[in-house]
Amino acid sequence: MVTDPAIELKALRPEEWDGWWEHLLRAFGGVAAPEERELDRSVTEFERSLAAWDGDTLVGTAGAFSFRMTVPGGASVPTAGVTMVSVAGTHRRRGVLTSMMRRQLDEVRALGEPLAALTASEPAIYGRFGYGAATFQLQADIDTSRVTLAFPAGTEDVRLRYAAPAEVLAACEAVYAALVPRRPGMLARQPGWEQTVLFDPESRRGGASALQCVVAEREGEVAGYARFRTKLGWGPGGHDGTVTLEALAALDPATEAALWRFLCGIDLMTTLTVQKRPVDDAWQYLVSDIRRGRPALGDSCYLRLVDVGAALSARTYQAPVDVVFEVADAFCPWNAGRWRLTGDSKGASCERTPDAADLSLSVRELGASYLGGVSLLSLAAAGRVRELRPGALAEASVAFGSPVAPWLPHGF
């Protein structure tokens, strides 16, 4: 809660947005293009945006977007996308952030959203509010002059063509939408969010080209796409250009392989830079030498269970599970206590119970393991999950897994 009683939290009003956004921009040390200002305003949900005031001085911001996230089993679960969080440097350590997080989670609960998700500029901040690192992302710089690629059957049947990104946006969004149920962590794009993928101010290009797009077609239908930039470079040995991948999606392995082959074969380019890709991304198994990709892992989505019972009931489980969790949640005490989870690949139920606990953990560990990318066994090895009934840990860890790595494809 706010230590200083002079600080007041209020919902953001449209006429206050410019000052609110400028405060946020200053907090992140950035300079934004005019196009970015308009884009951010267009997706702002004013009724879900908070402003902290010290008298008539704005000292804090926080917001949320109304998303739906895919969870294991393919269900689409209402999720608050926490965003635009900042506190003025003049008002640190006065409880402003804690107060905003408290009010925000209370409102998320009231809206019936079982999950809250964020991408953290400073991960250390959010653990104390119950957020756990649930998805990771792959980055790489692939030396395309030194690798060859293997291709599955059917790759030669894929037709590629250049297209203006805006002209094929609807077809590309249809591909994206078809993929959303297949992978935990993916977000169904709300109306208006499709425009964010086309955001391309010159100030963001770093000297590279404007955004380019290639679509992949099978039997006359768009089955995949890649958005990318190119930057020509020259060295003592000749051309040394870089392709930077912005997005790639495909409905089948042959289409995906065709897109990777194209990206690795663009004339005058010797490096393909990929960022924010799933950790099981297909290119790793197509290239002849993974070391030439220099892959690196980074954290991505931080997830919080706002309603433990509803969240655990919303997903399915790889193996039958019947386990009682003793959950600690100091920040959202309505989650604290014992919960019995029973479920399998067809469905699940999670209810309060007086029965003895099998596993003890905090809501942060539940958030980290919820999408199936972080195992309960790994968390237990770090001392963050405690087994109270022999065998319960292995049972729950297997059940919580996901056949594909969870992935958050874009930030917010």
Disulfide bonds with the S-S distance in Angstrom:
none
